Amino acid sequence: MADSRIKPGFWVIFSIFLKLGLTSFGGPAAHIGYFRHEFVSKKHWLSDGDYAALVALCQFLPGPASSQVGMAIGLQQAGFRGALAAWLGFTLPSALLMLAFAFSLTLWHSPLLNGALHGLKLVAVAVVAHAVLAMAHSLCNSRRKAMIMLLSTAFMLWQPEAIMQPLLILVAAVAGYLLLREQPVKHDILPPANTVAQRFTVSSAMLFVLLLIGLPIAAQFYALPSLSLIDVFYRTGALVFGGGHVVLPLLQAELVPTALVDADQFMAGYAAAQAVPGPLFSFAAFVGALLPGVNPLQGGLLALLAIFLPSFLILHAVLPYWQRLAQFNAARAVIAGVGAAVTGLLLATLFHPLGTSSIFTLSDAAFALLAFAALQYLRAPPWLLVLAGAVTGMLLH
């Protein structure tokens, strides 16, 4: 059935993602919960099944999974402009905050800010728990799907390394094909890809590979600090799997041993990246502003663009083919298995690292339960919980 909705424009998408970029604390898993609340529960742009399919696709791809989910939603709604609006709105607040941290590192040592961070992490626990419950109800509505979900949770708690996530998604895809083909799959077919997106899929893939190979060669021939910066951050964004948390040690290995960035400054930026809303990849803006040989503002912007560019290109190349594939019955059974596994991944993340790094006392557990109840039963907006979490955390600390 054709989608009769009026597609949103650039500024509508930008404003929605700007609000998310200002309020989405808690890292990639929490972002997926915030996105689901906004685009599945509230705006009905996607069904739970379609949303799980996008999350699964972005788990396969290199780069920041939550940002790519946002880009994919924007790409489906308004093509290239929609993807750009989604990325810009979601990334701008955290990028500006990370640039500010680069100029005022001492602010992070405030106990008041530490307390606010703790309260925000408790809100993130509630957001993820709410998303897991809703997705389990929709995507794990049979014994076989529930089995895939629980086994996925157990495996990720046993082997929590980020590199295991794509492997688990692949195993769940095979399990879905073998176990779920005879079961009815109620997922809607993903909206058709924008014609502009289809037209440039090949060129996006070629540009992705060309830059990955060509930038290191160019950096060897031309000793320009800005070119070396672009090479390091593009290569990191193109080769990292597992999201924002994985990019931090990779950049540390590239920059700290060579004394391009002071180790203490790097760790201060790492702490700040946990405190701000939006994607952890915005940490690149902080590091880029500290690199020698370039203007701090220029370095921060170049690093930010370079680390996100691979994600944009590869998503632009892959998404239309993913949508076509999803129209076949066997492929939809695979997607059902993957959707159950994605729910299991979120459930595992709820326990570790979100729960284990956030809930230390009975009062922490009580606040997280109250926030969950506000989401589940009172339909409280997430931004209000974010504000309440920050204030409560500062008062308690």
N, C-alpha and C positions, 0 to 999 in steps of 0.2 A: 504494500500500500504506500502510495506517495506521501511524503511528509508535507502537510498543508500549512505548517507553521511558517510565519514570517521570520526569516533568518535574521538574527541580530547583526548589527553593523559593528565597525571597529570600536567606536567609543562605548557602545553598550558592553561589549566583551571586555574592553579595557577596564571599565569601571567595576565590573563584577570581580575580575581577577585582582584589581587593585585592593578591593575590600578584603579579599582572601589573603593577599600579600601582606596586609597590615595586621591580620588577626590569626593567621595559620601558624601557630607555634607547635613545637614538638617533633620536628623532623619529618622525613618522608612518609612514614606510616601514618602519622597524624594528618599529614596533608591529604592522603588518600581518603581518610575519613571526612575531612572538611569538604573535599571535592564531591564526594558521594552525597553528602547532605545538601550541597548547593545544586548539583546538576541532575541528581536522580530523585531525591526526595522532594526538593523544593521547586525546581524549574522544569523537571521532567524532560530534559533534553535527551536523556539516555535511560534505558532500562537497566536494572541491576545486572542482567546478563551481558549487555553491551558494554557496560562500564567495567565489569570483570574482564571482558575480552581485551579492552584497551589496557588495563592494568597489567594483564598477562603479557601482552605484546611489549610493553615498556620494560617489563622485567627482563625480557630477552635481550633488549638493545643496550648498547653501552650508553653511559650518561646518567643524569639524574632522573630516576623513574617518575617521581611525582611531577616534576616540571614537564616531562614529556607527555604525561597524561593530560596536563593542562594544555600544552601545545596541540595535542591531538584533538581535544574537544574544540579548541578554537579553529583548527584546520577543517574539521567537519562542518562547523557552523558558517564560516566565512572565508575558507580558503587561506591563502598566504597571509592576507591581512588579519584574519582571525587568529592564526597561530602567532603572529607577531604581537597582536594586542594582548593575547593571553600571557605570553612570555614577559612582555614589558610590564604589564600590570602586576603580575605575581612577583617579579624579580626586583622591581624598582625600590620598594621600601627597604628590603634587606640589603641591597647594594648600597644605598645611601647611608644606611646605618653602619655597614662595615667600613665604608670610606671614612665616616666620622670616627670610628674606633681607631682607624689607622693614624689619625691625627691626635687622638686623646686616649692613649692606652691606659692611663692611670684610673680612668673612670670605672673600669671593670672591677677593681678591687673593692668597690663599695659593698658593705654587707647588705644594704638595702636592695641593690640590684640582684645579689645572690638570692635573697628571699623572694623577690619577684619571679626570678627564673624557676625556683622550686614550685611556686604556685602555678605557674604556666605549665610545667611538666605534669602536674596533677590533672590539670584540665585536659592535657593531651591524652592521658590515660582514659579519661571518660569519653573523649571523642572517639578513640580507637575502639573501646568496648562497645559503644553505640553502633559503630559501623560494622563490627564483627557480628553482632546480634542480628542486625538487619540483613546483612549479606548471607548469613547462615540460613535465615528463614527463607530467603529467595533462591539461593544457589545450592543449598545442601538439603533439599526437600525430599530426599530418598535415602535409604540405608546405604546404598553404594556411594552416593555423593558424600554423605556424612563420614563414611569410612575413609574416603580419600582425604577429606578435610582433617580428620583426627590424625591419620598417619602422617600427613604433611606437617601438622603441628609438632608431633612427637619427633620427627626427623630433624626439623629446624631447631628444636630445643636441644637435641643431641649433637647436631653439627651446625652451629650457628654461623659459620663462615659465609660471607656474602657470595662467594663463588658457587656455593651449593644451591642458591636460589634458581638460577637458570637450569641446573640439572634437575632439580625437583619439579620445575614446571614442565620439562621435557618428559619426565616419568609420568606425571599426571596426565599429560596429553595422550600418551600411549594407553594409560589406564582408562581414560575416557573413551577412546576408540574401541577398546576391547569390552568394556563393561556397560557403556551407556548408549550404544547405538540403538537398542531396542526400546529405550525409555523415551517418553516424549520430552522434547527440549523446547521450552517455552520462550527462549530468548528471541527478541526481535532481531531482524537482519540489520546490521549496522547501516546507518544512512549512507547513500552513495557518496563516493569521494568527489570533491569539487573538481571540475574539469581542468582548472588551472593546475591543481595538484597532480592530476594524472599526466598532464602534458609535460611536467618537469621532473618526473620521477627519475628518469634515466640520467638527466643532467645533474640532479642532486647527488645521485650515487657516484657519478664520475668525479664531481667536485670534491666529495668527501674523500675519495681515495687519492686524488691528485694533491690535495693539500696535505694529507697524511704523509705522503711520500716526498712531496716537493719542498715543504717548509724546512725540514732538517737539512736538506741539501742547500737551499738558499741561505740558511743561517750559517752554514760552513763557509760559503763564498763571500757573504757580505756581513761583516762584523758590526751589525747595528743592534744596539740594545733592544729597541722596540721589536725588531724581527725575531730575535732570540726569545723575547718574552712571548710573542704570539706562537712561536714553535712549541715552547714548553707547555703552554696552557691548552693549545689545540690538541697536542698529542695526548695530554692527560685526559681531556674530555672525550677523546675518541677511543681510548683504550681501557677506561675504567668501567668495570662492571660492579654493580652493587650499590650505586647511589652515592649520595654526598659524603657519608662517613668514610668511604673507601678513598675518596679523592684526597683527603687530608694527609694520610701517610705517604701517598704517592708524591704529592707536592713537596712534602718534607724531605723525601729522599732526593728530589731534584734540586732543591734550593738551599736547604740548611747546610749540608756538608760542604758545599762550595762557597759558603759564607755570603751568599746573595741576600739572605734574610737571617737576622739574628734569631737563635733558637728560642730565647725568652719571648721575643716579639711574636714569633710564630705561634707559640703556645697561648699567648694572650689572645691572639686572633682566633685560635681554635675555641677558646672559652667563649669569646664573643659570638662566634657562629652558632653556638648552642643556645644563646639567649635571644637572638633576633627571630622574627617570623620569616616565613618564606623559605626558599631553597638554600641548602647548605653550600651549594656551589657558589653562592655569593661571597663565600670566603675568598674567592679569587680576587675580588675587588680590593680586599684588605691587603693581600700579599702583593698584588701588582702595584699598589700605591707605595710600597716600601722598597721596591727593587731599585737599585742604583742605575743611573744613566738616563732615566726618563722622568718627565714631570709626574709628580704623584697622581694627579687627577687623570692625566693621559694614561699612565701605567695601569691604574685601577680599571678604567673603562676598556682598554685593550685586553687586559686579562679576562675581564668578565665576558666580553664578546667572543674571545677566542675559545674559552672553555665551554660555552654553550653552543657555538656554531656546529660542532659535529652532531650533537643531539638533534638540532633542527634539520640538518641535511639528511640524516639517516632516517628520521621519522617521515620526512617528506617523501623519501624514496620508497619506503616500505608500506605505509599505511593503506594506499589504494589497493594493493595486491592482497593485503590482509582482509580488507573488506570484501573483495570478490570471493576469496576462499571461504569466508564465513557463510556463504549462501548454500554450500553443499551440506547434505545431511550428515555425512561422516565427519566433516570438519566441525559441524556444530556440536556433535558428540564430543569431539576433542576439546572444544571450547568449554563445554559443560564440565569436563574433568578438570580443566585448567582453572575454571572459576571456583570450583571446590578447593583446589590447592591454594589459590590466592587467598581465599578466606582462611585457610589453615595457616598461611604465612602471617597474615595479620594477627591471628590469635596467638601465634608464637611470639610475635613482636610485642603484643600486649603484655605477655609475661616477662619477656626479656628482649630488649633492654629497658623498655618503658617502665614496667612495674618495678623491676629490681633497682632501677636508678632513681625512682621517684618516691616510692612508698616505704617509709622507714618507721613510722609511728602509727598509733591508732588514729590520731587526728588526721594524718595524711590519708589513711584509708577512708575515714569518714568523709573528708572533703571530696575525694574522688567519687565516692558513692553518691553524694549529694549532687555533684555535677552531672553524673550519669543519669540520675533520676530526673534532673531538670531537663536534660536532652530528651530522654525517653518518654516521659509522661507529661511534662509541662511544655514541651516543644520550645524551650528557650533558645534564642539565637546564639550561635557559638561565640560571636564577638562579645556578648554580654558575659559569658562564662570566662572568656579570656581576661576581661577587665576585672571581674570578681577574683579570679585566680591571682592576678598580679597584686591586687590590693591586699588580699588575704595573706599572701606570701610575705609581703613587706611588713605587715602588722605582726605576724608571728615571728619574724626574724629581726 
